[in-house]
């Protein structure tokens, strides 16, 4: 292989590495923007805040534990699919305030929720979609939210956050908790 070809190969490899690093570190790559129609979610809910989630009093891990121990997914009638949704809604202000966290599933119809569960109507909206890297689910989701906040702080999210409803979609790519990938939908104007 001559020197010019080697240089070209190394240049292409370098560009690929820079793009990959930017994606992992919240670089200049933009999330995709999608419109989603209104949908219903049934599940278990709790009130929390990002500050609380950084302490041993965090609610979200306890909700996941309860979700699996109590077999919540299996108790939700009229599921639209097999995905699990984690919805952030009823924000008191912004990411520094309290919000309601609902863990459940999208349903095709719901006139009432099973005992101990709630129904949430997520309005039609525009979303910036960030897909996590692959790895342990808690780690990749936490890293993706850090990226989202960085994009928000630098006006690179694809619009101003609405703080109406955001959600994480756990589909077949997240079935292995040690090698998961999750789509996070962030409501934007």
Secondary structure, 3 states (H helix, E strand, C coil): CCHHHHHHHHHHHHHHHHHHHHHHCCCCCCCEEEEECCEEEEEEEEEEEHHHHCCCCCCHHHHHHHHHHCCHHHHCCCECCCCEEEEEECCCCCCCCEEEEEEEEEECCCCCCCCCCEEEEECCEEEEEEECCCECHHHHHHHHHHHHHHHHHCCCCCCCEEEEEEEEEECHHHCCCCCECCEEEEEEC
